[in-house]
Amino acid sequence: MGLHQLDAEKILRSSASEAGLVQYIDEGIRARFSYVINLLNEFGSLTDEEYPPALHQLKSMVKQRLLVARDWALHPEILDEEITQPFFVIGNARAGTTFTQMLLTWDEGHRTPLYRDVRHPSPPRGLDPAADAAALEEENNYVRSMVERSPQMMSAHPYLDQGGNGEAEDEDVYSLDFNMVYPLQLLNVATMPQALVPPDPLQALKFHKNMLKQFQWKTPTRRWVGKGVLHQYVIPTLLQVYPDAVCFWTHRAPEEFIASLLALLEIQYKPFNGGRYSVQPQEMAEQLKAGIDYFLKSEATYDSRIHHIRFRDLVKDPIAVIAPIYEKAGIPFTKKYEQTLRDRLASSDYRANRYGKFDYTLEKYGLNREVLRKQFSEYCDRFEL
């Protein structure tokens, strides 16, 4: 059996040539794509069986990125679009960020990037109905294949029942420009490592803002709702790029989100990376602690544009949590939105356990609640978790 390393320049050039997009390669794209390919190669080599699907997915990403570059060259007015007072959901993975994102998109005129938008960004939505339908169908099939390979994903992340209309994370947008390795973009690349913060957050967030302009060019949007599980590490940059942002930062007890995260990572990576999955629970807990120590000491964490939320409070009474934040930001919390929240949260279609309860325990991973509470005591005390 042969083993293969990926050749960044060869993949970039062949994909661009096949799509007739060579002229849209610039040195920034080349450098960032090389960065991503290096991460994949450092994680391991691909077998004869793994190489073709990996190559296909990477070439598809290159094509989509260069199509966006072509759109901006042909229609520079796209980048003149205004993004006004966007919402951003911040928080560790499994701390209730997707739930919060969903609630905020239920307000009239609010919108979040969807899987079909991020992975099929060109032509922009609303420009070609047939292309829009094809993008949705392709992404529906992709999500379906993901769930077939890892059925537990539905109980862990029931929002996948929306298929291609599922809410994407901002890290998904960053990865389109090769700022990072994001799992849902690269499920067919068996050497996919875990996600890291983009090495150039300013470049990543500027690209993110331009992509929101791309998404809304032909489909006017009153307010965008972004959501990222790495935003807490780049808050100063986020607020620099989006100075009028309103941020919702969810916090959950460490013994809860860490256990859930370990269980999720297992089903998100293990079925897809050919036995390469290797997460050390204690090491991960220490990394998360280091990250929390970092943002607890950052002045940006306490910026007035950031609103800290206990996940348990949000689950108990979302209206009581969200309405005051709207008021502080000068945004009307309408009766219509309040009723929408009440109606949908009462519906079985939105129950978190609609595909079965997602079970996870610390004990499975050799961790102890009391030890974690002590290890994360400063965090728990600061946010009364």
C-alpha positions as CSV (number, residue, x, y, z in Angstrom):
1,M,0.0,0.0,0.0
2,G,1.4,3.4,-1.0
3,L,1.4,6.5,1.2
4,H,0.9,10.0,-0.2
5,Q,1.7,13.5,1.0
6,L,-0.3,16.3,-0.5
7,D,1.4,18.8,-2.9
8,A,0.0,22.3,-2.2
9,E,1.2,23.9,-5.4
10,K,0.2,21.0,-7.6
11,I,-3.4,20.9,-6.2
12,L,-3.8,24.7,-6.4
13,R,-2.6,24.9,-10.0
14,S,-4.5,21.9,-11.3
15,S,-7.7,22.9,-9.7
16,A,-7.4,26.5,-11.0
17,S,-6.5,25.3,-14.5
18,E,-9.3,22.9,-14.7
19,A,-11.8,25.6,-13.7
20,G,-10.2,28.3,-15.8
21,L,-9.4,30.4,-12.8
22,V,-5.6,30.6,-12.7
23,Q,-5.6,34.3,-13.0
24,Y,-7.4,34.6,-9.6
25,I,-4.6,32.9,-7.6
26,D,-2.7,35.5,-5.6
27,E,0.2,35.1,-3.2
28,G,-2.0,35.3,-0.1
29,I,-4.2,32.4,-1.3
30,R,-1.1,30.5,-2.2
31,A,0.5,31.0,1.2
32,R,-2.6,30.2,3.2
33,F,-3.3,27.1,1.1
34,S,0.3,25.9,1.7
35,Y,-0.2,26.5,5.4
36,V,-3.3,24.2,5.5
37,I,-1.7,21.5,3.4
38,N,1.3,21.5,5.7
39,L,-1.0,21.0,8.7
40,L,-2.6,18.0,6.9
41,N,0.8,16.5,5.9
42,E,2.2,17.0,9.4
43,F,-0.7,15.0,10.8
44,G,0.0,12.0,8.5
45,S,0.2,10.5,5.0
46,L,-2.8,9.3,3.0
47,T,-3.2,5.7,1.8
48,D,-4.0,4.8,-1.8
49,E,-7.7,4.6,-0.8
50,E,-7.7,7.8,1.1
51,Y,-5.9,10.0,-1.4
52,P,-8.5,10.4,-4.2
53,P,-11.4,11.6,-2.0
54,A,-9.0,14.0,-0.1
55,L,-7.7,15.4,-3.4
56,H,-11.2,15.9,-4.7
57,Q,-12.4,17.8,-1.7
58,L,-9.4,20.0,-1.6
59,K,-9.6,20.8,-5.3
60,S,-13.3,21.7,-4.8
61,M,-12.4,24.1,-2.0
62,V,-9.8,25.8,-4.2
63,K,-12.3,26.2,-7.0
64,Q,-14.9,27.7,-4.7
65,R,-12.4,30.2,-3.2
66,L,-11.2,31.2,-6.7
67,L,-14.8,31.6,-7.9
68,V,-15.3,34.1,-5.0
69,A,-12.2,36.0,-6.2
70,R,-13.7,36.1,-9.7
71,D,-17.0,37.4,-8.3
72,W,-15.2,40.2,-6.5
73,A,-13.2,41.1,-9.6
74,L,-16.2,41.1,-11.9
75,H,-18.5,42.8,-9.4
76,P,-16.4,45.0,-7.0
77,E,-19.7,46.5,-5.8
78,I,-20.2,43.4,-3.7
79,L,-17.5,44.7,-1.3
80,D,-19.4,48.0,-1.0
81,E,-22.2,46.2,1.0
82,E,-22.7,47.4,4.5
83,I,-22.7,45.0,7.5
84,T,-24.6,46.8,10.3
85,Q,-24.5,45.9,14.1
86,P,-24.0,42.1,13.6
87,F,-24.5,39.7,16.5
88,F,-21.7,37.3,17.4
89,V,-22.1,34.2,19.6
90,I,-18.9,33.4,21.5
91,G,-18.0,30.5,23.7
92,N,-16.3,27.1,24.1
93,A,-17.6,24.3,21.9
94,R,-20.5,22.5,23.7
95,A,-21.3,25.5,25.8
96,G,-24.6,26.2,24.1
97,T,-23.3,28.3,21.2
98,T,-25.3,26.7,18.4
99,F,-28.5,26.9,20.5
100,T,-27.9,30.6,21.1
101,Q,-27.1,31.1,17.4
102,M,-30.4,29.4,16.5
103,L,-32.4,31.6,18.9
104,L,-30.9,34.8,17.6
105,T,-31.6,33.9,13.9
106,W,-35.3,33.6,14.7
107,D,-35.7,37.3,14.9
108,E,-37.2,38.8,11.8
109,G,-34.6,39.9,9.3
110,H,-31.8,38.0,11.0
111,R,-29.6,35.6,9.1
112,T,-26.6,33.4,9.7
113,P,-24.3,31.8,7.1
114,L,-25.6,28.3,6.2
115,Y,-23.7,25.3,5.1
116,R,-24.9,25.7,1.5
117,D,-23.7,29.4,1.5
118,V,-20.2,28.7,2.9
119,R,-19.4,25.7,0.8
120,H,-21.1,26.9,-2.4
121,P,-20.6,30.7,-2.2
122,S,-20.6,31.4,-5.9
123,P,-22.7,32.6,-7.6
124,P,-24.0,34.6,-4.7
125,R,-27.4,33.5,-3.3
126,G,-30.3,35.0,-5.2
127,L,-28.5,35.5,-8.4
128,D,-29.2,32.1,-10.0
129,P,-32.2,30.1,-8.6
130,A,-31.0,26.9,-10.3
131,A,-27.5,27.3,-8.7
132,D,-29.1,28.0,-5.3
133,A,-31.1,24.8,-5.6
134,A,-28.1,22.8,-6.7
135,A,-26.0,24.1,-3.8
136,L,-28.7,23.1,-1.3
137,E,-29.0,19.6,-2.9
138,E,-25.3,19.0,-2.9
139,E,-24.9,20.1,0.7
140,N,-28.0,18.0,1.8
141,N,-26.2,15.0,0.3
142,Y,-22.9,15.9,2.1
143,V,-24.6,16.2,5.5
144,R,-26.5,13.0,4.8
145,S,-23.3,11.1,4.0
146,M,-21.7,12.5,7.2
147,V,-24.5,11.3,9.4
148,E,-24.4,7.9,7.7
149,R,-20.7,7.5,8.6
150,S,-21.3,8.8,12.1
151,P,-24.9,8.3,13.1
152,Q,-24.4,9.6,16.7
153,M,-23.9,13.0,15.2
154,M,-27.7,13.5,15.1
155,S,-28.1,13.2,18.9
156,A,-25.0,15.3,19.5
157,H,-25.9,18.0,17.0
158,P,-29.6,17.7,16.1
159,Y,-29.4,20.9,14.0
160,L,-28.0,18.7,11.3
161,D,-31.6,17.8,10.5
162,Q,-31.6,21.0,8.4
163,G,-29.1,19.5,6.0
164,G,-27.7,22.2,3.8
165,N,-29.7,24.8,5.6
166,G,-27.9,24.2,8.8
167,E,-26.2,27.0,10.7
168,A,-22.5,27.2,9.9
169,E,-19.8,28.4,12.3
170,D,-17.6,31.3,11.5
171,E,-14.6,29.0,11.5
172,D,-16.3,27.3,8.5
173,V,-16.0,30.7,6.7
174,Y,-12.4,31.2,7.7
175,S,-11.5,27.8,6.3
176,L,-12.8,28.7,2.9
177,D,-9.9,31.1,2.7
178,F,-7.5,28.5,4.1
179,N,-7.0,30.3,7.4
180,M,-7.5,27.1,9.3
181,V,-8.5,23.4,9.1
182,Y,-12.1,23.0,9.9
183,P,-13.7,19.5,10.3
184,L,-16.9,19.9,8.3
185,Q,-15.0,21.3,5.3
186,L,-12.6,18.4,5.2
187,L,-14.4,15.3,6.3
188,N,-13.0,13.4,3.3
189,V,-9.4,14.3,4.2
190,A,-8.4,11.5,6.6
191,T,-5.3,13.5,7.8
192,M,-7.5,16.3,9.2
193,P,-6.2,17.5,12.6
194,Q,-8.2,19.4,15.2
195,A,-8.8,23.1,14.5
196,L,-6.4,25.8,15.5
197,V,-6.9,29.6,15.8
198,P,-6.1,31.3,12.4
199,P,-2.5,32.5,12.5
200,D,-3.6,35.9,11.2
201,P,-6.9,36.7,12.9
202,L,-7.2,40.1,11.2
203,Q,-6.9,38.7,7.7
204,A,-9.4,35.9,8.6
205,L,-12.0,38.3,10.0
206,K,-11.7,40.8,7.2
207,F,-12.3,37.8,4.8
208,H,-15.3,36.8,7.0
209,K,-16.8,40.3,6.6
210,N,-16.3,40.3,2.9
211,M,-18.1,36.9,2.7
212,L,-21.1,38.3,4.6
213,K,-21.2,41.0,1.9
214,Q,-21.0,38.2,-0.8
215,F,-23.9,36.3,0.9
216,Q,-26.1,39.4,1.2
217,W,-25.4,41.1,-2.2
218,K,-28.6,39.8,-3.9
219,T,-30.4,38.8,-0.7
220,P,-30.7,41.9,1.5
221,T,-30.1,41.1,5.2
222,R,-31.0,43.3,8.2
223,R,-28.6,41.7,10.7
224,W,-26.1,38.9,10.6
225,V,-25.6,36.4,13.4
226,G,-22.1,34.9,13.5
227,K,-21.0,32.1,15.8
228,G,-17.6,30.8,16.6
229,V,-16.0,28.5,19.2
230,L,-12.6,30.2,18.8
231,H,-13.7,33.8,18.9
232,Q,-12.8,34.1,22.6
233,Y,-9.1,34.0,21.5
234,V,-9.4,36.8,19.0
235,I,-11.9,39.2,20.6
236,P,-9.8,42.4,20.1
237,T,-9.6,41.7,16.4
238,L,-13.2,40.8,16.1
239,L,-14.2,44.1,17.7
240,Q,-11.7,45.9,15.4
241,V,-13.2,44.5,12.3
242,Y,-16.8,44.8,13.6
243,P,-16.8,47.8,15.9
244,D,-20.6,47.9,16.2
245,A,-20.9,44.2,17.1
246,V,-23.1,42.8,19.8
247,C,-21.6,39.7,21.4
248,F,-23.3,36.9,23.3
249,W,-20.8,34.9,25.2
250,T,-22.2,31.6,26.7
251,H,-20.6,30.0,29.7
252,R,-21.2,26.4,30.9
253,A,-19.8,24.5,33.8
254,P,-16.5,22.9,32.8
255,E,-17.5,19.4,33.9
256,E,-20.4,19.6,31.5
257,F,-18.9,21.1,28.4
258,I,-15.6,19.2,28.6
259,A,-17.4,15.8,28.9
260,S,-19.7,16.8,26.0
261,L,-16.7,18.0,23.9
262,L,-14.7,14.9,24.3
263,A,-17.7,12.8,23.3
264,L,-18.3,15.0,20.3
265,L,-14.7,14.9,19.1
266,E,-14.7,11.2,19.2
267,I,-17.7,10.9,16.8
268,Q,-16.6,13.9,14.7
269,Y,-13.1,12.6,14.0
270,K,-12.9,8.9,14.7
271,P,-15.1,7.7,11.8
272,F,-13.4,9.9,9.3
273,N,-9.7,9.9,9.9
274,G,-8.8,6.2,9.5
275,G,-7.7,5.4,13.1
276,R,-5.6,8.5,13.5
277,Y,-7.9,9.9,16.2
278,S,-5.8,10.6,19.3
279,V,-7.2,13.0,22.0
280,Q,-5.7,12.8,25.5
281,P,-8.5,14.0,27.9
282,Q,-6.3,15.4,30.6
283,E,-4.1,17.2,28.0
284,M,-7.2,18.7,26.5
285,A,-8.5,19.8,29.8
286,E,-5.2,21.5,30.4
287,Q,-5.3,23.2,27.0
288,L,-8.8,24.5,27.7
289,K,-7.7,25.8,31.1
290,A,-4.8,27.6,29.5
291,G,-7.2,29.2,27.0
292,I,-9.6,30.3,29.8
293,D,-6.7,31.7,31.8
294,Y,-5.8,33.7,28.7
295,F,-9.1,35.3,28.1
296,L,-9.8,35.9,31.8
297,K,-6.8,38.2,31.8
298,S,-7.8,40.0,28.6
299,E,-9.4,43.4,28.9
300,A,-11.4,42.7,25.8
301,T,-13.3,40.0,27.6
302,Y,-15.0,42.7,29.7
303,D,-15.7,45.1,26.8
304,S,-19.2,46.7,27.0
305,R,-20.1,45.2,23.6
306,I,-19.8,41.7,25.1
307,H,-22.6,40.2,27.2
308,H,-21.8,37.2,29.3
309,I,-24.5,34.5,29.6
310,R,-24.8,31.4,31.7
311,F,-26.0,28.6,29.5
312,R,-28.3,27.3,32.3
313,D,-30.1,30.6,32.5
314,L,-30.5,30.8,28.7
315,V,-32.1,27.3,28.6
316,K,-34.4,28.1,31.6
317,D,-35.7,31.4,30.1
318,P,-34.2,32.7,26.8
319,I,-36.4,35.7,26.7
320,A,-35.3,36.9,30.2
321,V,-31.6,36.6,29.0
322,I,-31.9,38.0,25.4
323,A,-34.3,40.9,25.9
324,P,-32.0,43.0,28.2
325,I,-29.1,42.6,25.8
326,Y,-31.3,43.9,23.0
327,E,-32.3,46.9,25.2
328,K,-28.6,47.7,26.1
329,A,-27.7,47.6,22.4
330,G,-30.7,49.8,21.4
331,I,-32.4,47.1,19.4
332,P,-36.2,46.6,19.7
333,F,-37.2,43.3,21.3
334,T,-40.5,42.9,19.5
335,K,-43.6,41.1,20.6
336,K,-43.4,39.1,17.4
337,Y,-39.9,37.9,18.2
338,E,-41.0,37.0,21.7
339,Q,-43.9,35.0,20.5
340,T,-41.7,33.2,17.9
341,L,-39.3,32.2,20.7
342,R,-42.2,30.9,22.8
343,D,-43.9,29.0,20.0
344,R,-40.8,27.3,18.6
345,L,-39.3,26.4,22.0
346,A,-42.6,24.7,22.9
347,S,-42.5,22.7,19.6
348,S,-41.1,19.1,19.6
349,D,-39.4,20.0,16.3
350,Y,-36.8,22.0,18.3
351,R,-36.2,19.8,21.3
352,A,-32.5,19.2,21.9
353,N,-33.1,15.4,22.4
354,R,-35.4,15.0,19.3
355,Y,-32.9,12.3,18.0
356,G,-32.3,10.8,21.4
357,K,-30.3,12.0,24.4
358,F,-26.6,12.6,23.8
359,D,-25.0,10.8,26.6
360,Y,-21.5,11.6,27.9
361,T,-19.6,11.2,31.2
362,L,-16.3,12.4,32.6
363,E,-15.6,8.9,33.9
364,K,-15.4,7.4,30.4
365,Y,-12.4,9.7,29.8
366,G,-10.7,9.3,33.2
367,L,-11.7,12.8,34.5
368,N,-13.2,13.8,37.8
369,R,-15.8,16.5,38.5
370,E,-14.2,17.7,41.7
371,V,-10.8,17.9,40.2
372,L,-12.1,19.9,37.2
373,R,-14.1,22.2,39.5
374,K,-10.9,23.0,41.4
375,Q,-8.8,23.3,38.2
376,F,-11.3,25.8,36.7
377,S,-12.3,27.5,40.0
378,E,-11.4,31.0,38.9
379,Y,-13.6,30.6,35.8
380,C,-16.4,29.1,37.7
381,D,-16.3,31.8,40.3
382,R,-16.0,34.6,37.8
383,F,-19.2,33.5,35.9
384,E,-21.0,31.8,38.9
385,L,-21.1,28.4,37.1
